[in-house]
């Protein structure tokens, strides 16, 4: 009996102890964690000094995707315009996982989040938001009845959820760490009943969940109305008319300690909203249904998750790249730059086919039909291999050597060798493309193209320098979007990250 009384007393004391401890709400816990989060100090002045801005994005119909070798996307096109205005290179960090994306932003692996991102109070505690691009409602994505084409409108309506209260007890799958999850939690409170909210896998993209609804794998998900509209073009079986929120702001996210970048972006957005170009880009991706449908169904579009082709010539490119010991995405990027994968392309100077080979070069390899993809790639890569051998013993670093090879392919070996001689004469590094390309640019000035060390005269150097840059920008995006594994490093601490330009 005495033992029982002791146990009861101990239990009461423990309960009082717990009860006297200060309570900590989930919001306070989150706030404490946020206070401890490391946020790198890297604002617009340092971005300008570094020379590039890195956007953290996903592969989607609104963010960034590849279509027939071309990099496209609403967010991507806007970011390119901003970077062009500020003479910055745009780099992309593809990250499907939103939680990881926020971490990357604050630790310096990127400068900006471009995700069709909803502005929320909770997110504003952690990051800053630019002026909003547009206002969007969140809508329920659901499937029409199986025989919906044969039904009358009122019969279809009867089979669909139109009042959010009817979501009580239903499973709704959403992207984890998204505003959709938070919205459904609040909606459950508002309608006085529980919605079963199921977060998708950590790397689940909203468009993948929409596809799963269309295919019947899940019944419901949620997305912003603009994203829903694009995907409803791809999947006519989807219904997207039921709103689950009031209009919300869609904006870009940046680090809290980047006021200069925020100011520059806001100023640019305010200015762009007064231009027709801004709305042309929006309509291109959200209102041009025929073009969107064509892109979604193409086997050469990364929007089509069932295909992973860049062009009809991928197999030929892969085989040729092995001979060069190149990543085939790099060779594909060069061919896209040369011809946009058009085997019938012909330049004003007479260069032909996929790799824009001159007839005289074709004759050197006994090939006459340069419009034949197989023969054209054979000649083009044979010439690249020859150029590679010319630079092999001079440039030890493979990435640097590739830049010299590409420039030589574009403008001729002699002009690049002239630039090397000028670089040596004026004290630069003859194995650094950054140094040599500077003197290649100067070969359009009389002082330099008449220099005694120059053997091949005048050269419009801007073209080969830009050629190398564009190819390698495209190459980086191909790798990122097509999920080729790549070593990671902080872009703040490693300024030459993935730099081939």
C-alpha positions in Angstrom: 0.0 0.0 0.0 2.8 2.4 1.0 4.6 1.5 -2.3 1.5 2.4 -4.3 1.2 5.8 -2.6 4.9 6.5 -3.3 4.4 5.7 -7.0 1.3 8.0 -7.2 3.2 10.8 -5.5 6.1 10.5 -7.9 3.7 10.5 -10.9 2.0 13.7 -9.6 5.4 15.4 -9.0 6.6 14.5 -12.5 3.4 15.8 -14.0 3.7 19.1 -12.1 7.3 19.4 -13.3 6.3 18.8 -16.9 3.4 21.2 -16.5 5.6 23.9 -15.1 8.0 23.8 -18.0 7.4 26.6 -20.6 5.5 25.2 -23.6 7.1 25.5 -27.0 4.8 25.7 -30.0 5.7 24.1 -33.4 6.1 27.6 -34.8 8.6 28.5 -32.1 10.6 25.3 -32.8 10.7 26.1 -36.5 11.8 29.7 -35.6 14.6 28.4 -33.3 15.8 26.1 -36.1 15.8 28.9 -38.6 17.9 31.1 -36.2 20.5 28.4 -36.3 20.5 28.0 -40.0 23.7 29.3 -41.7 23.0 31.9 -44.4 25.9 32.9 -46.6 26.7 36.6 -47.1 26.8 36.9 -50.9 24.9 39.9 -52.4 24.7 41.4 -55.9 28.0 43.2 -55.8 29.8 39.8 -55.4 27.6 38.2 -58.0 28.6 40.9 -60.5 32.3 40.5 -59.6 32.0 36.7 -60.0 30.3 37.2 -63.4 27.3 34.8 -63.2 24.0 34.3 -61.4 22.9 30.8 -60.4 19.1 30.0 -60.5 17.8 27.0 -58.5 15.0 25.5 -60.6 13.3 22.3 -61.6 12.7 20.6 -64.9 9.1 21.5 -65.7 6.9 23.0 -68.4 7.0 26.4 -66.6 10.5 26.4 -65.1 13.0 25.0 -67.6 13.0 22.1 -70.1 14.7 21.0 -73.3 12.8 20.7 -76.5 14.5 19.5 -79.6 17.8 20.6 -78.1 16.6 24.1 -77.2 16.5 25.3 -73.6 13.1 26.8 -72.9 10.8 27.7 -70.0 8.9 30.8 -68.6 11.2 31.3 -65.6 14.3 30.5 -67.7 13.5 33.1 -70.4 12.8 35.8 -67.8 16.0 35.1 -66.0 18.0 35.2 -69.2 16.7 38.7 -69.9 17.6 39.9 -66.5 21.1 38.4 -66.8 21.6 39.8 -70.3 20.7 43.3 -69.0 23.4 43.0 -66.2 26.0 41.3 -68.4 25.8 38.2 -66.3 26.1 34.6 -67.3 23.0 32.5 -66.2 23.8 29.2 -64.6 21.2 26.6 -63.6 21.1 24.3 -60.6 18.3 21.7 -61.2 16.8 20.7 -57.9 13.4 19.0 -57.8 13.3 18.8 -53.9 12.0 22.1 -52.5 13.5 21.6 -49.0 16.9 20.9 -50.6 16.4 24.0 -52.8 15.8 26.3 -49.8 19.0 24.8 -48.2 21.0 25.4 -51.4 19.9 29.0 -51.6 20.9 29.9 -48.0 24.2 28.0 -48.1 25.3 29.6 -51.4 24.8 26.9 -54.0 22.5 29.3 -55.8 21.4 32.9 -55.7 17.7 32.7 -56.6 14.8 30.3 -56.4 12.7 30.2 -59.6 9.9 27.6 -59.0 6.5 29.3 -59.7 6.9 29.9 -55.9 3.9 30.9 -53.8 4.6 33.6 -51.3 3.6 32.5 -47.7 4.2 34.0 -44.2 6.1 30.9 -43.2 8.5 31.1 -46.2 9.0 34.8 -45.6 10.5 34.0 -42.2 13.3 32.2 -44.1 13.8 34.0 -47.4 12.9 37.2 -49.2 10.6 37.4 -52.1 10.7 39.7 -55.2 7.8 41.6 -56.6 5.2 39.0 -57.7 5.1 38.0 -61.3 1.4 37.1 -61.2 -1.5 36.1 -58.9 -2.6 32.5 -59.0 -5.3 30.4 -57.2 -4.4 26.9 -56.1 -6.8 24.4 -57.7 -7.7 20.8 -57.2 -6.6 18.5 -59.9 -9.0 15.6 -60.4 -10.0 13.2 -63.1 -13.2 13.3 -65.1 -15.3 10.2 -65.3 -14.0 7.4 -67.6 -16.7 8.0 -70.2 -16.7 11.7 -69.8 -16.7 12.4 -73.6 -20.0 10.6 -73.9 -21.7 12.4 -70.9 -23.6 15.6 -70.7 -22.1 18.5 -68.8 -24.3 18.1 -65.7 -23.5 14.4 -65.5 -19.7 15.2 -65.5 -20.3 17.9 -62.9 -22.1 15.5 -60.6 -19.1 13.1 -60.6 -16.6 15.9 -59.6 -15.8 17.7 -56.4 -16.9 21.3 -56.7 -17.2 22.1 -53.0 -14.0 21.7 -51.0 -16.1 20.4 -48.1 -16.4 17.2 -50.1 -12.6 16.6 -49.7 -13.2 15.5 -46.1 -11.9 11.9 -45.9 -10.3 12.1 -49.3 -6.6 11.5 -50.0 -4.8 14.4 -51.7 -1.2 13.9 -52.8 1.0 17.0 -52.8 4.6 18.0 -53.2 6.4 17.8 -49.8 7.5 21.1 -48.2 5.2 22.9 -50.6 2.6 25.7 -50.0 0.0 23.1 -51.2 0.5 21.1 -48.1 0.1 24.1 -45.8 -3.0 25.2 -47.7 -4.7 21.8 -47.3 -3.9 21.9 -43.6 -5.7 25.2 -43.3 -8.5 24.1 -45.5 -9.1 21.1 -43.2 -9.6 23.6 -40.3 -11.9 25.8 -42.4 -14.2 23.0 -43.5 -14.2 21.4 -40.1 -13.0 18.0 -41.2 -9.8 16.1 -42.0 -8.4 15.9 -45.5 -5.9 13.1 -45.7 -2.8 14.9 -47.0 -0.2 12.6 -48.4 3.2 14.1 -49.2 4.8 12.6 -52.3 8.4 11.4 -52.4 11.0 14.0 -51.6 11.9 14.6 -55.2 8.3 14.4 -56.4 7.5 17.3 -58.8 4.1 18.8 -59.1 3.8 17.9 -62.8 4.6 14.3 -62.0 1.8 14.1 -59.4 -0.5 15.7 -62.0 0.5 13.0 -64.5 -0.3 10.3 -61.8 -3.8 11.8 -61.5 -4.3 11.6 -65.2 -3.1 8.0 -65.3 -5.4 7.0 -62.5 -2.5 6.2 -60.0 -3.9 8.7 -57.5 -7.1 10.7 -57.4 -6.2 14.2 -56.4 -3.4 16.7 -56.2 -3.2 20.5 -56.0 -1.3 23.0 -58.2 -1.3 26.7 -59.1 -3.8 27.5 -61.8 -1.3 28.5 -64.4 0.6 25.1 -64.0 -2.8 23.3 -64.0 -3.8 25.0 -67.2 -0.7 23.9 -69.1 -1.0 20.3 -67.9 -4.7 20.2 -68.7 -3.7 20.7 -72.3 -1.5 17.6 -72.1 -4.2 15.6 -70.3 -7.8 16.4 -71.4 -9.1 13.9 -68.8 -8.2 16.4 -66.0 -10.5 18.8 -64.4 -8.9 21.9 -62.8 -11.9 24.2 -62.1 -12.2 23.7 -58.3 -10.3 26.4 -56.4 -9.0 25.6 -53.0 -7.5 29.0 -52.2 -7.8 32.7 -52.9 -5.3 34.2 -55.4 -1.8 34.0 -54.1 1.4 35.8 -55.1 3.9 33.9 -57.4 7.5 35.3 -57.0 11.2 34.5 -57.0 12.9 33.8 -53.7 16.3 35.1 -52.6 18.4 35.1 -49.4 17.4 37.5 -46.7 20.9 39.1 -46.7 20.8 40.0 -50.4 19.1 43.4 -50.4 21.0 44.7 -53.4 19.9 41.7 -55.5 16.3 42.1 -54.3 16.4 45.8 -55.3 17.8 45.0 -58.7 15.3 42.2 -59.4 12.4 44.4 -58.2 13.4 47.3 -60.3 13.8 45.0 -63.3 10.4 43.3 -62.8 8.6 46.7 -62.4 10.2 47.8 -65.7 9.5 44.5 -67.5 5.8 44.5 -66.5 5.4 47.7 -68.6 6.8 45.9 -71.7 4.9 43.8 -74.2 7.8 41.2 -74.2 7.0 40.3 -70.6 3.4 39.2 -71.5 4.5 37.6 -74.8 6.7 35.2 -72.8 3.8 34.5 -70.4 1.4 33.8 -73.2 3.9 31.6 -75.0 4.0 29.1 -72.1 0.5 29.5 -70.5 -1.9 30.5 -73.2 -0.6 29.0 -76.5 -2.2 25.6 -76.2 -1.3 24.1 -79.6 2.4 24.8 -79.1 2.3 23.5 -75.5 0.6 20.3 -76.6 3.2 19.8 -79.4 6.1 20.2 -76.9 4.5 17.8 -74.4 4.0 15.0 -76.9 7.4 15.3 -78.5 9.8 12.5 -77.9 12.5 15.2 -77.9 11.1 17.1 -75.0 12.1 16.7 -71.3 8.5 17.5 -70.4 7.7 14.0 -71.8 9.0 12.0 -68.9 8.7 8.7 -70.9 11.4 9.8 -73.3 15.0 11.1 -72.7 16.1 11.9 -76.3 17.7 15.2 -77.3 17.5 14.6 -81.1 16.8 11.9 -83.7 20.6 11.5 -84.0 21.4 10.6 -80.3 22.8 7.1 -81.2 25.1 8.5 -83.8 26.3 11.3 -81.5 26.9 8.9 -78.6 29.1 6.6 -80.9 31.1 9.6 -82.2 31.6 11.1 -78.8 33.3 7.8 -77.7 36.0 8.3 -80.3 36.7 11.8 -79.0 36.5 10.7 -75.4 33.9 13.4 -74.8 30.7 13.4 -72.9 28.1 12.9 -75.6 26.0 15.8 -74.2 28.9 18.1 -75.1 29.0 16.9 -78.7 25.2 17.2 -78.9 25.4 20.8 -77.6 27.9 21.6 -80.4 25.7 20.1 -83.0 22.7 22.0 -81.7 24.7 25.2 -82.0 25.8 24.4 -85.5 22.5 23.3 -87.0 19.8 22.9 -84.4 19.8 19.2 -85.4 18.7 20.1 -89.0 20.5 17.7 -91.4 19.6 19.9 -94.3 21.0 23.2 -92.9 23.3 25.1 -95.1 25.1 28.4 -94.2 25.7 31.4 -96.5 29.3 30.3 -96.7 28.3 26.8 -97.9 28.8 24.8 -94.7 26.4 21.8 -94.7 24.5 19.5 -92.5 24.4 18.7 -88.8 28.0 19.8 -88.0 28.1 22.5 -90.7 31.0 20.9 -92.6 32.6 22.7 -95.6 32.7 20.6 -98.8 36.5 20.9 -98.9 36.7 19.3 -95.5 34.3 16.6 -96.6 36.7 15.9 -99.6 39.6 15.4 -97.2 37.7 12.4 -95.7 36.3 11.2 -99.1 32.7 12.2 -98.2 30.6 14.0 -100.7 27.0 13.8 -99.2 27.3 16.1 -96.3 23.5 16.2 -95.9 23.6 12.6 -94.8 23.6 12.7 -91.0 25.9 9.7 -90.5 28.5 10.9 -93.0 28.3 14.5 -91.8 28.9 13.4 -88.1 31.8 11.2 -89.3 33.5 14.1 -91.0 32.8 16.6 -88.2 34.1 14.4 -85.4 37.1 13.3 -87.5 38.0 16.9 -87.9 37.5 17.5 -84.1 39.7 14.5 -83.4 42.5 16.0 -85.6 42.2 19.3 -83.8 42.3 17.6 -80.5 45.5 15.9 -81.4 47.0 19.3 -82.4 46.3 20.6 -78.9 46.9 17.4 -77.0 50.5 18.1 -76.0 50.1 21.8 -75.5 47.0 21.9 -73.2 47.1 19.2 -70.5 43.8 20.1 -68.8 41.0 18.3 -70.7 38.3 20.9 -70.1 40.6 23.7 -71.2 41.8 21.8 -74.2 38.2 21.3 -75.3 37.7 25.1 -75.4 40.7 25.4 -77.8 39.4 22.6 -80.0 35.9 24.1 -80.2 37.3 27.5 -81.1 39.6 26.0 -83.7 36.6 24.1 -85.2 34.7 27.4 -85.5 37.4 29.9 -86.7 40.3 27.7 -87.9 43.3 26.4 -86.1 45.6 29.1 -87.4 43.7 32.0 -85.8 43.7 30.3 -82.4 47.4 29.6 -82.6 47.9 33.3 -83.4 46.0 34.2 -80.2 48.3 31.8 -78.3 51.4 33.6 -79.7 50.0 37.0 -78.8 49.2 35.7 -75.3 52.7 34.5 -74.8 54.2 37.8 -76.1 52.1 39.9 -73.7 52.7 37.7 -70.7 49.4 35.8 -70.4 49.0 32.0 -69.8 49.0 30.1 -73.1 47.1 27.2 -71.5 44.3 29.4 -70.1 41.3 29.8 -72.4 40.4 33.0 -70.5 43.7 34.6 -71.4 43.9 33.3 -75.0 40.3 34.2 -75.8 41.1 37.7 -74.8 43.8 38.0 -77.5 41.5 36.2 -80.0 39.1 39.0 -79.4 41.9 41.6 -80.0 42.7 40.0 -83.4 40.1 42.3 -84.9 42.3 45.4 -84.0 45.1 46.5 -86.4 47.7 46.7 -83.7 47.3 43.0 -83.0 46.4 41.4 -86.4 49.5 43.1 -87.9 51.8 42.1 -85.0 54.9 40.2 -86.3 53.9 37.0 -84.4 50.5 36.8 -86.1 50.6 34.6 -89.2 46.9 34.5 -90.2 45.9 38.2 -90.1 42.5 39.7 -89.2 40.0 37.6 -87.3 36.6 38.6 -85.9 37.3 36.9 -82.6 34.0 37.6 -81.0 32.3 34.8 -83.0 34.6 31.9 -81.8 34.6 33.2 -78.2 30.8 33.3 -78.1 30.7 29.9 -79.9 32.6 28.3 -77.1 30.5 30.0 -74.4 27.1 29.1 -75.9 28.1 25.4 -76.5 29.2 25.0 -72.9 26.2 26.8 -71.4 24.0 24.4 -73.4 26.2 21.5 -72.3 25.8 22.4 -68.6 22.0 22.5 -68.9 21.8 19.3 -70.9 23.7 17.6 -68.0 21.6 19.1 -65.3 18.2 18.6 -66.8 19.0 15.1 -68.1 20.2 14.1 -64.6 23.8 13.3 -65.4 25.5 13.0 -62.1 27.9 15.9 -61.4 30.1 16.7 -58.5 28.7 19.4 -56.3 30.4 22.4 -54.8 29.4 25.7 -53.3 29.2 28.3 -56.1 30.2 30.9 -53.7 33.4 29.2 -52.7 34.2 27.7 -56.1 33.8 30.4 -58.7 34.8 28.2 -61.6 32.2 25.5 -60.8 31.4 23.7 -64.0 33.0 26.5 -65.9 34.0 25.7 -69.5 33.6 29.3 -70.7 
